[in-house]
Amino acid sequence: MYKNLERRVEKRNEKKSFLNFNKELIFGEIGAVFGANFLSLSLSHIYSSSKIIPFVAVVGALLGSSLFWVILRVYDQTRERYFSMKKFSSDLLYFSPVAFIISLLTYYPSIFLISRYFLIHKRFGIFPVFVSQILGFSFFLILINIYRFLLIKMKNKRL
């Protein structure tokens, strides 16, 4: 009887952890949308190059996503009363390098190439950046959740 209850509690905790992890990533993506669109629209008034604007969109996405993700991560852990700099640092050490590599290989090239494609084909404004971010983030979300699953199974480490 107690084992069954323990399993249910563990499953509920794992589900909550999964939801919080993905909520933080989605909130980070909201920051990326704001950052990419703000910087690219701001600089499009100064530069009209189809080479500079996609690059600026990538930089804005990187800054916005990092800021929003860290804010929600700290908030979630503080709200759940398990925030510690040691755990936060450990999570960053497991998460950041892999997230950065996945971003470099899938997310940022998607933003750059797809937004450049739309700009070359005379689709201006928010549309190219927004669509490229949705597609890039979809790839990123799938891959980072696979990494999280492998981390739990192989090292029993929960992010």
C-alpha positions, 0 to 999 in steps of 0.5 A: 500500500505504501509503495503504491502511494510512493509511486503516485507521489513520485509520478506526480513530482516527476510530472510537476518537474517536467511541466516546470522545466518546459514552462521555464523554457517556454518563458525563455522563448517568450523572452527570445521573441521579445528580444529578437523582435525588439532588436531587429525592428529597432535596427531595421530603421538604421540598417536594411541589410538582409545580412545584419537583421537576421544576425541581430535577431539571433543576438536578441533571441539569445539575450532575451531567452537567457534573461527570461529563463533565469528569472523564472527558474529562480522564481520557481525554485524560490516559490517551491522553497528549494532554491539554493545557489548550489543546486542552481549552479549544478543545474546551470552546469548540466543545462547551459552547455547542452542547451547552448550546443543544441541552440547553436546546432538547431535553434539559431541556424533556423532563425537565421536561415528561415528569416533570411529566406523570408527577407529575400522573398520580400516578407518584411516585419515581424513575420519572418522572425516570429515564424523562424523562432517557432520552428527553431524552438520546436526543434530545440524543445524536442532535443532538450527534453530528450537530453533531460530524459537521458539525464534522469535515466543515466545520472538520476539528475533532475533539472 
